[in-house]
């Protein structure tokens, strides 16, 4: 970010604003609503964020860039994460309009907007800045096991799929753990987490040989002065497209403990994208595989389940958590809907055990 | 490659020419010796490739770029793969000298030499070409399970570590299988394989989200008109630095069968680099983990073991293969030193089983 005062975001989510399709938009609205002036999606123009998402209050959805600018936006934040991360062609003209009209741009796309000659020229003309969140540092190392040696407890969220709530679970936990007296740091590994925290590396955007090295670097950085480091997970160990990122992150960050994240109503990998050829196996299989594969580099235990129940009634949600706990023998809660306490306690216990191990 | 006639390579391996330290150099010498005029390594100047490697005949090792040029080199091929893949600073001056002196450059480093202003300018002056083997295509997809549907048998080599002989095993197999009447294609996924085959994608050099997508694309491409596709493996499922590449490649290529590659005398991951903190577990554990993790996306079996015994006597080598076969119940041979037949037969049997499965 280049603005000293907080930016006022217009979130661009055209054609995709919704509970499961606009992950970045939704997290910025959930955690930094005071920075959002509007969402741009022609399909929902005239409604509010709350109408579309079930949270986010009266933030208006507008149908054009001009309306967003008129509401005082100082920044356009790209709020969708399309498969592959590339910029829809039609958006280029809107972004040019925004830059010339006095807005900065914040983007987590794989296509770096600073490399787009039209947008770079518009930024120059408007005197504005384009921030490509996913552009990795140039000097990443190959991982060398440094995260194995850390003193604080390292906790990684792992998932049954993309977009099940791995980042949200940790953002819910970090404040609660700090209140309970554990000095807790969140380590962002994806575009949205970096936008919220202001630092991190998008590990899915680094050159493949350096995934673990990037994870190692930011885990070590996050560990300074912390009792607990919560590393944001990515993808899933059986995701046909992204499993490499998941495993590199797992072996680079060397977590002592993992929290398994799942969306209770999801049956297929990627089915929020209608790509339903791979059925999600039982949670107990994930627990076993994640522990097995993590343990080949650094011993790690799944200590709890974070269940995403956004599309259920309270009764259904409670039943889903109880089923998962019964199947796996692990504490399970939806840390957005219910009390996160079972997960706080699981993390505190793991931290206590690690201190005891290191003392002997 | 830009030359219509075969290039005459000077292989640059300064300070690192040796049986385990100059993987690219060694494979080019093994499979394309007729294209190599000399190796540049000041530490071994005056010796021959055979003196240093135990193969490669009378190819001379020289101590300067000028000597290599005098021997008629038309191309400098970078023959070492340093951790991280970056260019040693001292080499830049040599490469400049070569370009100005009329040589092309072929490089598999992560640092693209075309992006180096000094080298790019020297290439322009000399009218020569720099080929960055690892530069990935710009339009890679996220993998979508396309390789699951292929008709030919897909075989991936998987390893207990980097640099154990995954590519060499397959290059040994491909000619033999073709002779036995199976139309067999080798799919290169790393710099050396691409140099030898003339096509492929270095999957360790793509943006992390596209590892599996890159693997999928070249596996599908290699399958055309083939009975068997041999996909070059990378890294190891428990390599602390590179496991993400390994898993992305595994899930993107959807192999039906795997060949596990191991160097018999190696005890620690990376110990050829003296980074010995992670002990290599038993082969049977690799068989189990590779099958488990592959099977979450596409069912796959380890069908044989390729043992690298380069530093053993024949008796020791035979004993190592027998121990591995006894431990895992799988056929095992060193396809460089001994008859590869047990691996041919394992692949033919797997191909037969796949045809039978698809027919029902």
Interface residues (C-beta under 8 A of the other chain):
Chain A: X83 X84 X85 X110 X141 X142 X143 X144 X145 X203 X204 X205 X206 X207 X208 X209 X210 X211 X212 X213 X237 X238 X239 X240 X241 X242 X243 X244 X245 X246 X247 X248 X249 X251 X252 X275 X277 X278 X281 X289 X292 X293 X296 X297
Chain B: X83 X84 X85 X110 X141 X142 X143 X144 X145 X203 X204 X205 X206 X207 X208 X209 X210 X211 X212 X213 X237 X238 X239 X240 X241 X242 X243 X244 X245 X246 X247 X248 X249 X251 X252 X275 X277 X278 X281 X289 X292 X293 X296 X297
